[in-house]
Amino acid sequence: MAARRRTLVLGGVRSGKSSWAEQQLAGHARVDYLATAAERDDADWARRIDEHRERRPAHWRTVETLDVAAALAAPAAPLLVDDLGNWLARTIDRTGGWDGELSGLRAAAAELVSAWQDCPGRVVLVSAEVGSGIHPESRSGRIFADELGRLNTALAAQADEVVLVVAGLPLWLRTPHEPPEQHESHAQPERQQAERRQTPERQSGERQ
């Protein structure tokens, strides 16, 4: 089995996050692709699902499931979970959470986070980044955005790697074994660049 490593891939709609996630596992002889989306009577949705299927290598095994926690607990191969937003929406449906009773949803989410934390193998999990959009007008939209943001945060806290994909390009929010002070440096590129651009006179004065 592949070495333990958990990568959380975040991104907006059509950001390229799924394609980027697939590329991370392209070199493996076997991958179990956990598809969380449900079939819909919608031609556009069906076309999008077909695009994902055609893009994946033929030797990957597709598993359509909502029981992501069970797959994370005992992976038989590297896992790609795509995506968390579909899992959340369907789990809210299943637990009756659209009416505001979220105890069942949060129990399922806690089970998922625990399985993610303890997963012994290689896993890449794709989720939508909801923090940069407008505040939803509907109650169901607010429930979805709030709960997905809560779940993303919990998963990121336990991830070995966290990546935000924008226009197909990865922005690394966490890399493996990176000290906390290096995380802080990612948020301060202007200061680092200014220090590297010090004039020769200033550098000379500091050495005296």
C-alpha positions in Angstrom: 0.0 0.0 0.0 1.2 3.6 -0.7 2.7 5.5 2.1 0.4 7.5 4.3 -0.3 11.0 3.0 -3.5 13.1 3.0 -3.9 15.9 0.5 -6.9 18.3 0.7 -7.5 20.0 -2.7 -9.7 23.1 -2.5 -11.0 25.3 -5.4 -14.0 27.1 -6.9 -16.3 25.9 -9.6 -14.3 25.1 -12.8 -11.1 26.0 -11.1 -9.4 22.8 -12.4 -9.2 21.3 -8.9 -10.4 17.8 -10.0 -8.0 17.6 -12.9 -5.1 18.7 -10.6 -6.1 16.1 -8.0 -6.2 13.4 -10.6 -2.7 14.3 -11.8 -1.4 13.7 -8.2 -2.2 10.0 -8.5 -1.5 9.4 -12.2 1.6 7.3 -11.5 -0.1 4.7 -9.4 -0.9 1.3 -10.9 -4.2 1.3 -9.1 -6.5 4.0 -7.7 -9.9 3.8 -6.2 -12.0 6.8 -7.3 -14.7 7.5 -4.8 -17.5 9.3 -6.7 -20.0 11.0 -4.3 -22.3 12.6 -6.9 -25.8 11.2 -7.4 -27.3 10.6 -10.9 -29.7 13.4 -11.9 -32.3 13.9 -14.6 -30.2 16.8 -16.0 -28.4 16.7 -19.4 -25.7 19.2 -18.3 -25.0 17.3 -15.1 -24.7 14.0 -17.1 -22.3 15.6 -19.5 -20.1 16.9 -16.7 -20.1 13.4 -15.1 -19.1 11.9 -18.5 -16.3 14.4 -18.8 -14.9 13.2 -15.5 -15.2 9.6 -16.4 -13.5 10.0 -19.8 -10.6 11.9 -18.2 -9.8 9.2 -15.7 -7.4 6.4 -16.6 -9.1 3.2 -17.6 -7.4 1.1 -14.9 -8.8 3.2 -12.1 -11.7 1.7 -10.2 -14.8 3.9 -9.7 -16.8 3.4 -6.5 -20.0 5.3 -6.2 -20.6 5.7 -2.5 -21.5 8.1 0.3 -19.7 5.9 2.9 -16.4 7.7 2.5 -15.4 7.1 6.1 -15.4 3.4 5.7 -13.2 3.6 2.6 -10.8 5.9 4.4 -10.6 3.5 7.3 -9.5 0.5 5.2 -8.1 1.7 1.8 -7.1 -1.1 -0.6 -5.4 1.3 -2.9 -4.7 5.1 -3.1 -8.0 7.0 -2.9 -9.3 10.0 -4.8 -12.5 11.4 -3.2 -14.4 13.8 -5.6 -16.0 15.7 -4.1 -16.9 16.7 -0.6 -19.6 19.2 -1.7 -21.7 16.4 -3.2 -21.1 14.2 -0.2 -22.4 17.1 2.1 -25.5 17.9 0.0 -26.5 14.2 -0.1 -25.8 13.7 3.6 -27.9 16.8 4.5 -30.7 15.2 2.4 -30.3 11.9 4.1 -30.2 13.3 7.7 -33.0 15.9 7.2 -30.7 18.8 7.7 -32.3 21.3 5.4 -34.8 22.1 8.1 -32.0 23.2 10.4 -31.7 20.0 12.5 -28.0 19.3 11.9 -27.1 16.8 14.6 -27.2 13.8 12.2 -25.1 15.7 9.6 -22.5 16.7 12.2 -22.3 13.2 13.5 -21.6 11.9 10.0 -19.1 14.8 9.4 -17.3 13.9 12.7 -17.0 10.3 11.6 -15.6 11.4 8.2 -13.0 13.7 9.9 -11.9 11.0 12.3 -11.5 8.5 9.4 -9.5 11.1 7.5 -7.3 11.8 10.5 -6.5 8.1 10.9 -6.4 7.0 7.2 -3.3 4.8 6.9 -2.7 5.2 3.1 -2.5 7.8 0.3 -5.7 9.9 -0.2 -6.5 13.0 -2.2 -9.8 14.7 -1.2 -11.4 17.4 -3.4 -13.7 20.0 -1.9 -15.2 23.4 -3.0 -13.8 26.6 -1.4 -16.8 28.5 -0.2 -15.1 31.4 1.6 -14.7 33.7 -1.3 -18.2 33.8 -2.6 -21.3 36.0 -1.8 -23.4 35.2 1.2 -26.2 32.8 0.1 -29.7 34.3 0.1 -31.6 31.1 0.8 -31.6 29.2 4.1 -30.5 26.0 2.4 -27.6 27.9 0.7 -26.5 29.3 4.0 -26.7 25.8 5.7 -24.6 24.3 2.9 -22.0 27.0 2.9 -21.6 27.1 6.7 -21.3 23.4 7.0 -18.9 22.9 4.1 -16.7 25.7 5.5 -16.8 24.0 8.9 -15.9 20.6 7.4 -13.1 22.0 5.2 -11.5 23.6 8.2 -11.7 20.4 10.2 -10.2 18.4 7.4 -7.4 20.9 6.7 -6.4 20.8 10.3 -5.6 17.1 9.9 -4.2 17.2 6.4 -0.5 16.6 5.5 -1.0 18.9 2.4 -3.6 21.6 1.6 -3.7 23.1 -1.9 -6.0 25.8 -3.3 -6.3 25.5 -7.1 -7.0 28.6 -9.1 -7.2 28.6 -12.9 -5.6 25.1 -12.8 -2.6 26.3 -10.8 -1.9 25.1 -7.3 -1.4 27.5 -4.4 0.2 25.6 -1.5 -1.4 26.4 1.8 0.4 23.6 3.6 3.3 21.3 2.5 4.4 18.1 4.3 6.6 18.6 7.4 6.7 22.4 7.0 7.5 24.3 10.2 4.8 26.8 11.4 7.1 29.7 10.8 7.3 28.8 7.1 3.5 28.7 6.9 3.5 32.3 8.2 6.1 33.3 5.5 3.7 32.3 2.8 1.4 35.1 3.8 4.2 37.7 3.8 5.8 37.6 0.3 6.0 41.4 0.0 8.3 41.6 3.1 10.5 38.8 1.9 10.9 40.3 -1.5 11.7 43.7 0.0 14.4 42.1 2.1 15.9 40.4 -0.9 15.9 43.8 -2.8 18.1 45.6 -0.2 20.5 48.0 -1.7 24.2 47.2 -1.6 24.8 50.2 0.7 22.3 48.9 3.2 23.7 45.4 3.1 27.2 46.7 3.5 26.1 48.8 6.5 24.5 45.8 8.2 27.7 43.8 7.9 29.9 46.5 9.5 
